[in-house]
């Protein structure tokens, strides 16, 4: 058997220099796999610009660009109409259905060119849907090992989604969950496939991790949330509580909440509450996205950090790991028994959890408790550093690669 390290093709719709959070995980795997001596290529929809790396192959998604750019006078192609129907009736807001049919031949060509000299493994990271479909298309042709990585569960939980998930688990050589809670769900649901199921959480890059900066001189304590707000990921219950506390707690009147990031569908906050907070000076709302470096500086200079994940107990926001690296107190709005809270309890950084179903009085008491915490940065625990370093996690991934290839 050829003992050379396998050649790994990473299919990642999002990839740096694009700012999309979905590109961070595959970039870190790509970086540390290469450090470990694995030859790798990336196939992505994210533009690389002039002089980009030769081992990153761009397959543009022209149809996906239409969904992002909004209405256009140009007529939709037949493929775009098909994808629009899928988006509307099967997988809301999915991306890359047609893109998958263009990526699969690129992957097959890379496989043919490398398969004679070494083992080949295809690694796909979902979402969006098109990445998963591309992996399926390539794997169904046979002759290559496929690792299907899930950064999110496959939603919505309908008949077609369940069938697609079951098919993926049957065909893939390995399936990776990014939280222990999601992996536990799969273990119960797919007992006969347990040897295929693995967990590699999101984490941080030890070479580029965020660190606390000196807090600028100011006359208030600033609590920051960066990133998009959408669906149930909304700070409304925190803002309502702070508005109430300001009437009875002098400390609450020395706090300002800064929300930096686009506000999407169903994340709207009550207009009267927001307008009042802005007028009174305790709320800043900047409804647009900023470059990742600027967002990181806001986090590093904050007195406190706001985490919003009430809509799912299975998912963990990527910013949690940035927050823990900075070490300033975290106010987390979560569902009960969430995967994020499990990490918070062991990471050693001060935090307070507000649950989405808490009564207003309970929320007020928890927020008051949080506001009494020191803004002094506290280093995360050794457990956190050992378990969530991208270098360590890539070693986990390499073990899966070697086992299946």
C-alpha positions, -999 to +999 in steps of 0.1 A: +000+000+000+012+035-008+021+051+025+023+087+012+000+111+029-034+113+011-043+142-012-072+161+003-097+181-017-117+205+005-149+217-009-159+249+009-184+274-006-170+301+016-133+307+020-110+336+028-104+363+018-143+364+019-154+375+054-182+349+057-179+330+090-184+297+071-150+300+056-131+300+089-133+263+097-122+250+063-094+276+061-080+264+095-082+227+084-065+236+051-038+256+069-029+229+095-033+199+072-006+215+050+016+221+080+012+184+088+024+175+052-008+167+035-011+179-001-044+198-003-066+218-028-097+239-020-126+242-044-147+273-035-172+299-047-153+327-030-132+349-053-095+350-046-083+381-064-052+385-085-022+364-074-043+341-053-030+307-042-027+282-069-041+254-047-074+273-042-097+267-072-126+291-077-158+279-093-181+310-093-218+306-084-235+330-107-269+319-096-261+323-060-249+358-067-283+366-080-300+357-047-275+380-028-277+409-052-315+411-053-338+417-083-322+420-117-336+428-151-319+398-166-340+367-171-334+336-150-319+306-167-337+272-164-311+261-138-319+293-118-356+286-119-350+251-106-329+264-078-355+290-070-381+263-067-359+243-043-353+275-022-390+282-020-405+248-015-379+224-002-349+241+015-356+278+023-328+301+013-305+273+002-276+281-021-255+262-046-278+236-060-267+242-095-232+251-084-228+215-072-231+202-107-202+225-118-180+216-088-183+179-091-164+177-125-137+199-111-133+175-081-133+144-104-106+160-125-084+166-094-091+130-083-080+116-117-048+136-117-038+125-082-053+091-077-025+072-095+002+083-071-016+085-038-049+081-019-075+108-023-100+121+002-128+146-005-138+168+025-170+189+022-183+213+048-220+221+049-237+246+047-247+256+021-267+228+005-247+228-027-215+217-010-233+186+004-248+178-030-214+182-047-200+156-022-228+132-029-223+135-067-186+128-064-190+100-039-217+082-060-192+080-089-170+059-065-133+055-062-127+081-035-133+085+002-157+112+013-158+131+047-190+151+051-186+179+077-217+195+092-212+230+106-250+232+111-277+205+112-296+199+080-328+221+082-357+221+078-365+188+095-389+176+068-393+144+048-369+154+020-343+167+045-344+134+065-341+114+034-311+134+022-295+132+056-299+094+057-286+090+022-255+112+031-248+092+062-251+059+042-228+070+014-202+091+032-172+073+047-172+096+077-196+123+090-184+150+114-206+170+138-193+203+151-210+199+185-213+170+210-251+176+212-256+171+175-234+140+175-254+125+204-286+131+184-271+112+154-258+084+176-294+077+187-308+081+153-282+062+133-270+035+157-259+012+129-236+038+114-219+049+147-184+040+135-188+067+108-198+094+132-173+119+147-172+152+166-148+181+158-160+213+173-153+248+160-125+265+178-097+291+175-064+294+157-036+295+183-015+315+158-042+342+152-064+341+184-080+372+197-065+388+228-079+414+252-067+450+244-066+478+268-101+492+273-103+528+259-111+556+283-149+562+284-176+571+307-196+539+305-193+501+304-197+488+268-213+454+260-207+444+224-224+420+200-208+417+165-223+398+136-257+394+119-289+392+138-316+370+122-345+347+131-347+342+169-311+355+173-322+388+187-312+408+218-347+420+226-350+404+260-317+418+271-326+453+259-360+452+276-344+441+308-317+468+307-345+494+300-363+482+332-331+480+353-321+515+344-351+527+364-340+511+397-302+504+394-276+531+391-251+506+377-273+498+348-274+535+339-236+533+332-239+506+305-241+509+268-250+480+244-234+481+210-249+460+182-227+459+151-240+438+122-267+435+097-302+429+110-320+403+089-354+388+086-374+382+118-347+397+141-364+431+143-365+447+177-394+468+190-390+502+174-400+521+205-375+502+226-346+508+201-355+544+195-357+551+232-324+533+239-306+553+211-321+586+223-312+580+259-276+570+249-275+534+262-279+517+229-260+518+196-273+499+166-252+498+134-272+478+109-243+469+086-215+444+085-179+455+090-146+437+081-136+409+104-106+428+117-127+457+128-152+434+144-124+417+163-111+450+176-146+458+190-146+425+208-110+429+221-118+464+235-152+456+250-160+456+288-184+427+282-196+404+253-231+394+243-237+359+229-271+352+212-281+316+205-316+310+218-329+293+187-309+260+190-295+239+217-273+220+192-254+248+176-225+269+190-218+303+175-183+307+162-179+339+181-180+321+214-145+309+209-133+344+201-150+356+232-134+330+254-099+338+240-105+375+249-117+364+284-140+393+293-174+384+309-200+369+286-237+375+288-252+345+269-289+342+258-293+305+252-319+277+253-318+253+282-291+226+282-274+240+252-241+230+237-228+265+242-235+265+279-216+232+283-185+249+270-190+280+291-192+260+323-157+245+317-139+274+300-132+294+331-143+328+318-170+346+339-204+344+323-241+346+330-268+326+311-302+340+303-326+314+290-351+323+262-380+311+284-369+329+317-395+352+333-388+389+331-379+391+369-354+363+365-339+380+334-335+412+354-319+395+383-294+377+360-286+408+341-280+427+374-257+398+384-238+401+351-234+439+354-216+433+388-189+412+372-155+427+368-144+437+333-109+423+340-100+397+313-096+361+327-076+335+307-096+306+295-089+272+311-064+246+300-093+224+291-105+250+266-071+255+251-065+218+247-099+209+232-105+238+208-072+247+193-074+243+155-040+226+155-053+199+178-086+196+159-067+191+126-049+161+142-084+147+149-093+152+113-061+136+100-068+105+121-102+102+103-085+108+069-060+080+076-086+056+088-109+059+058-084+063+029 
